[in-house]
Amino acid sequence: MAKEALKIWMALPTTDRSKILSNVWCSDCRGGVTMCDYSAEFDGGVMVLRGFCATCGHKVARVLEGCIEPLKKMTYSSKRKGRKSSR
């Protein structure tokens, strides 16, 4: 499922991905930091980015809710447009 999560993550606009990665909570730094060396996966029906704090190297994660279903619908509808009608 990591491949599907990565595909959906990469379908988000670059500016949105950048905003998400630069707004992650680090418990060691006690504030918002940038995530680096991350991976994307599904966990309990939501996408989770897991990586490391760019400041101190502590493990961090970011849960993405609400962005996955619209992208799945978009991907599904674009696949249907390519289908030939059986009429």
One Martini backbone bead per residue (centre of mass of N, CA, C, O) as a GRO file, in nm:
protein
   87
    1MET     BB    1   0.050   0.066  -0.008
    2ALA     BB    2   0.285   0.268  -0.047
    3LYS     BB    3   0.253   0.322  -0.350
    4GLU     BB    4  -0.030   0.450  -0.336
    5ALA     BB    5   0.043   0.676  -0.139
    6LEU     BB    6   0.263   0.805  -0.316
    7LYS     BB    7   0.084   0.866  -0.559
    8ILE     BB    8  -0.109   1.056  -0.408
    9TRP     BB    9   0.102   1.252  -0.299
   10MET     BB   10   0.213   1.333  -0.593
   11ALA     BB   11  -0.074   1.459  -0.684
   12LEU     BB   12  -0.008   1.684  -0.531
   13PRO     BB   13   0.076   1.984  -0.511
   14THR     BB   14   0.378   2.118  -0.449
   15THR     BB   15   0.289   2.342  -0.250
   16ASP     BB   16   0.135   2.154  -0.057
   17ARG     BB   17   0.364   1.963   0.015
   18SER     BB   18   0.550   2.182   0.132
   19LYS     BB   19   0.362   2.279   0.359
   20ILE     BB   20   0.339   2.008   0.505
   21LEU     BB   21   0.651   1.952   0.551
   22SER     BB   22   0.681   2.255   0.704
   23ASN     BB   23   0.431   2.139   0.918
   24VAL     BB   24   0.575   1.983   1.181
   25TRP     BB   25   0.573   1.818   1.478
   26CYS     BB   26   0.820   1.850   1.745
   27SER     BB   27   0.892   1.733   2.063
   28ASP     BB   28   1.188   1.836   2.094
   29CYS     BB   29   1.145   2.136   1.968
   30ARG     BB   30   0.857   2.249   2.025
   31GLY     BB   31   0.763   2.256   1.705
   32GLY     BB   32   0.771   2.363   1.393
   33VAL     BB   33   0.882   2.165   1.113
   34THR     BB   34   1.083   1.988   0.894
   35MET     BB   35   1.053   1.719   0.683
   36CYS     BB   36   1.260   1.428   0.634
   37ASP     BB   37   1.293   1.131   0.511
   38TYR     BB   38   1.019   1.018   0.383
   39SER     BB   39   0.707   0.834   0.411
   40ALA     BB   40   0.423   0.667   0.265
   41GLU     BB   41   0.106   0.566   0.425
   42PHE     BB   42  -0.139   0.351   0.536
   43ASP     BB   43  -0.346   0.421   0.842
   44GLY     BB   44  -0.660   0.366   0.910
   45GLY     BB   45  -0.745   0.534   0.626
   46VAL     BB   46  -0.486   0.710   0.640
   47MET     BB   47  -0.239   0.927   0.575
   48VAL     BB   48   0.118   0.874   0.645
   49LEU     BB   49   0.393   1.062   0.745
   50ARG     BB   50   0.733   0.946   0.777
   51GLY     BB   51   1.012   1.091   0.965
   52PHE     BB   52   1.240   1.372   1.000
   53CYS     BB   53   1.386   1.613   1.162
   54ALA     BB   54   1.577   1.879   1.034
   55THR     BB   55   1.701   1.974   1.315
   56CYS     BB   56   1.732   1.687   1.518
   57GLY     BB   57   1.619   1.383   1.401
   58HIS     BB   58   1.354   1.322   1.493
   59LYS     BB   59   1.076   1.154   1.498
   60VAL     BB   60   0.808   1.201   1.258
   61ALA     BB   61   0.454   1.290   1.194
   62ARG     BB   62   0.183   1.297   0.937
   63VAL     BB   63  -0.157   1.350   0.913
   64LEU     BB   64  -0.384   1.285   0.634
   65GLU     BB   65  -0.691   1.443   0.600
   66GLY     BB   66  -0.916   1.469   0.317
   67CYS     BB   67  -0.714   1.417   0.049
   68ILE     BB   68  -0.782   1.128  -0.069
   69GLU     BB   69  -1.071   1.102  -0.187
   70PRO     BB   70  -1.054   1.318  -0.414
   71LEU     BB   71  -0.819   1.171  -0.562
   72LYS     BB   72  -0.960   0.903  -0.616
   73LYS     BB   73  -1.189   1.025  -0.785
   74MET     BB   74  -1.011   1.150  -0.999
   75THR     BB   75  -0.880   0.886  -1.093
   76TYR     BB   76  -1.140   0.736  -1.162
   77SER     BB   77  -1.258   0.942  -1.372
   78SER     BB   78  -1.013   0.928  -1.569
   79LYS     BB   79  -1.052   0.626  -1.635
   80ARG     BB   80  -1.348   0.648  -1.747
   81LYS     BB   81  -1.289   0.837  -1.993
   82GLY     BB   82  -1.119   0.599  -2.148
   83ARG     BB   83  -1.371   0.454  -2.196
   84LYS     BB   84  -1.576   0.263  -2.380
   85SER     BB   85  -1.867   0.240  -2.520
   86SER     BB   86  -2.138  -0.019  -2.535
   87ARG     BB   87  -2.363   0.115  -2.740
   0.00000   0.00000   0.00000
